[in-house]
Amino acid sequence: MFDTLTIRDARPIAVMKKTFQIGVAAYLVIGLIAGYRAWYQVHSLDLNSGEQTLHNGSAINTKVVSYARTPVTVKLELIQGTHSEVLSTRGLRGNEWGFFDPRPKQATQSFILPSETLAHFQKGPAILRATATGCKQLQRLPPPVVRELTVAIGP
């Protein structure tokens, strides 16, 4: 009495529906990956100095890896007590097609500490701080990624 009659789509319509479904699924996967990359913009940040005591000519190295959805800024500071100075600032651009391009980008920076900068500080313990900050995405500014290194300022 209630036999179901299945009406099948014409072959071109069925192919078009399947193609549309595959396209929507691909965009959903790409969107999920891009959403993660917008939420967590900095993959890693490394800070190191070859020496525990900083002096004229000491090298300070930073390496940042970003998900490249947005630009990332890396700021290097030397802090001693209440006195701090920004030693360098480095920008890392995002990919041109940030939503679709999931390739990470990395940048390294080597900063040679000049004697003029050290003249503003006293001998003793200090902190080197590297801060990587992304841009506002999804109505949210992600918290910066901070790495600190305890050093001493010497002669």
Stockholm file with secondary structure:
# STOCKHOLM 1.0

chainA/1-155         MFDTLTIRDARPIAVMKKTFQIGVAAYLVIGLIAGYRAWYQVHSLDLNSGEQTLHNGSAINTKVVSYARTPVTVKLELIQGTHSEVLSTRGLRGNEWGFFDPRPKQATQSFILPSETLAHFQKGPAILRATATGCKQLQRLPPPVVRELTVAIGP
#=GR chainA/1-155 SS CCCCCCCCCCHHHHHHHHHHHHHHHHHHHHHHHHHHHHHSCEEEEEEEESCSEECTTCEEEEEEEECSSSCEEEEEEEEETTEEEEEEEEEECCCTTTTTCCCCEEEEEEEECCHHHHTTSCSEEEEEEEEEECCCBTTBCCCCEEEEEEEEECC
#=GC SS_cons         CCCCCCCCCCHHHHHHHHHHHHHHHHHHHHHHHHHHHHHSCEEEEEEEESCSEECTTCEEEEEEEECSSSCEEEEEEEEETTEEEEEEEEEECCCTTTTTCCCCEEEEEEEECCHHHHTTSCSEEEEEEEEEECCCBTTBCCCCEEEEEEEEECC
//
